[in-house]
Amino acid sequence: MRHSPPRHPRPQEASPSERLLFGGPLRHDQGWNKHENAHLELSLWSMALRLPRLVGATIRLAARADRGALRTVAAAELGQGVSQAVGLIAINHVLAAVLAAGPTGQRLTAALPALLVVAVTGVVGALATSASTSGTGRLEPKVERVATEMYLERVIHVELAAIEDEEFHRLLDSAQYGASSARRMIKYCSGVVGALVAFVAAAGVLTVLHPVLLPLLALTTVPRAWASLRIARARYSSFHHWVQHARAGRLLSGLLIQTEPAPEVRVHGVGPFLLRHFRSMSESSEAEQTRLSREAARVRLIASALTGTAVLATYAALGGLLLTGVMRLSVAGTAVLATRSGSASLASLILQINSLYEEACYVQDLERLCQEAAERAIPEGGEPVPDNPKEIRFEDVSFGYPGTAARRPALDGVSLTIPQGKIVALVGENGSGKSTLVKLLAGLYRPDSGRILWDGQDMAGLDRAGVFARFAMVSQDFHRWPFTCRMNVAIGRTDHAVSQERLETAARYAGADEVVEQLPRGWDTLLARGYEGGHQLSGGQWQRLGIARARYREGRILIVDEPTSALDARAELQVFDQIRRLADGGQTVLLITHRLASVRHADVIHVLEHGRLRESGTFEELMGPSSAGVFRDLYELQRGQFAEDGPAVPGSRDPDGVPRRAPR
Ligand SMILES: Nc1ncnc2c1ncn2[C@@H]1O[C@H](COP(=O)(O)OP(=O)(O)OP(=O)(O)O)[C@@H](O)[C@H]1O
């Protein structure tokens, strides 16, 4: 594969890397714009309206995280601002005393008390600064943790369909950023308090000196405020536009260092290829960064020119007041000081508010995510779930995955029964809808139409947590947790303390006891490569642990999706034997497998094709001449792979109904 990416793709187009690896541009803003016209929310007015609420939310978050630290920070910031204000007023007195008429010694003596106040406010200010630094340091990480927990708590309860939804993921991306923004908001909030008090003090002094000075001071900061806001809005907008692209870039760099793709990265030479595309994707982001910083530089230059003009106007006004004798020289000195101090604190205030505003945009995303997660949460409560239902019935159930339903539903008008304490096999070709059916059965998705009835009760009204509790599941893609061997099995039931006895039983059941024996630290072996003492298992060994996990859970209904695909022949026999015994013990087993010989002992076999139920019956019934022949054809095809006379030709039979075989 030699697709060398261009060096400087235009930022608004899909780069060749995006097109080749991801099928199109990863930079859409329609998604998040759909959420309440997010661009409009960026207007100064709407943000000004929202800012107090978001600041309030952050302060509540901080109070939840550490009330004591919050009090310390608030008191320290207030102390710092007040000491600055008092200091400024004291300096005014010092200047007035020093510039007054009379002998120098007398003037200095008169200035002494005010000088003392300046010194004391300096010390108080320094102490308050250090208290604020230590309090903020204590508070910030806690706020981030509480904010992170807040969204994680909600996300773990959303429907599976939400987790698979691309829009929800995009929101999740920016909301994750929101947790660290909440942390930074604490710093900016405390900065705003300090700067605000200092500004009020300077403004008060200026107003007393001459009323025209305050509007002039405000004029000097308007261009800076405009520039900061404009830059922040551009940055936030760009962040959303590029958020998926950034995730994809991280994905590429992650693939180069993870253990799973490592063999292919080397043998297939994927490494240099991915690295090239990583570079190309990064260059696209860098181009966007360059564009943003150029725009920021331009806006700042305009702002500086306007500020300079406003400062000139202020000093010209001061000069005018002096020349016309409206203001005395000593007062003009204080005015210069107060203007400088006021303009500095106003600049700092604007900077802090601007940073607050920028971070608040992400905290707002965090709030939006929490709201969306609450709307898409698995409903709580409902009718109690039958403990051991006599039968579960699918009644004309159809379901299509979001975004694909228009093309063809994954399940189309399926009606079938799962009787209690029986082995029910689901068979059919790849993509026929078997896994989808069990996910609907377990309550992971909800039917688009039709009903799933538990002893006649519609599952839609049942308590979903109760439904989940009835199932144990070992799916095709069961998760390989990067924890110890013990936890990989015991994670099947986390609401109880780990029981060693139950672990041993589950391991024996799945043939995982042999796996555990061979591990260097037995049950305590860490099953994660790349960590100290980490160990890797073979596919079949993992599968045994997966089956042991489902057994450890002891759900009333066991779903096993391709349980033996990675097992050797002996282990496969053992697992099917155990599954049979489970059903003898009253547990309902739902078995999905492509090994058709192993469904011989199932009580009922349902055959799916393109999302539709084609036939149902026992093995003998489905193999008999009166069946539709879908299962029989599949079975003969598979058996023929081992037979001497070659595989059966699907759909082709001789006049006696015996499948014809392809010549070897
Ligand atoms: N999460 C998903 N999002 C969108 N489409 C999906 C999703 N999972 C499955 N599908 C689609 O639904 C259809 C049925 O898939 P399903 O996994 O149920 O088939 P299956 O019979 O279990 O296949 P296999 O034997 O290969 O495991 C397929 O066309 C598949 O592409």
The ligand as a Gaussian input file, in Angstrom:
#p B3LYP/6-31G(d) Opt

LIG

0 1
 N      -23.844000      -2.630000      16.542000
 C      -24.287000      -2.732000      15.277000
 N      -24.549000      -1.618000      14.557000
 C      -25.009000      -1.687000      13.293000
 N      -25.256000      -2.846000      12.642000
 C      -25.013000      -3.988000      13.302000
 C      -24.514000      -3.999000      14.646000
 N      -24.362000      -5.287000      15.052000
 C      -24.757000      -6.039000      14.001000
 N      -25.147000      -5.271000      12.972000
 C      -25.690000      -5.718000      11.686000
 O      -26.876000      -6.475000      11.957000
 C      -26.940000      -7.627000      11.147000
 C      -27.092000      -8.876000      12.041000
 O      -25.886000      -9.005000      12.809000
 P      -25.699000     -10.105000      13.935000
 O      -24.440000      -9.799000      14.643000
 O      -26.933000     -10.202000      14.719000
 O      -25.538000     -11.418000      13.045000
 P      -25.103000     -12.889000      13.486000
 O      -26.128000     -13.801000      12.922000
 O      -24.872000     -12.969000      14.939000
 O      -23.757000     -13.028000      12.668000
 P      -22.437000     -13.923000      12.975000
 O      -22.788000     -15.332000      12.723000
 O      -21.470000     -13.399000      11.957000
 O      -22.039000     -13.632000      14.362000
 C      -25.692000      -7.632000      10.298000
 O      -26.031000      -7.124000       9.028000
 C      -24.741000      -6.690000      11.000000
 O      -23.923000      -6.012000      10.080000

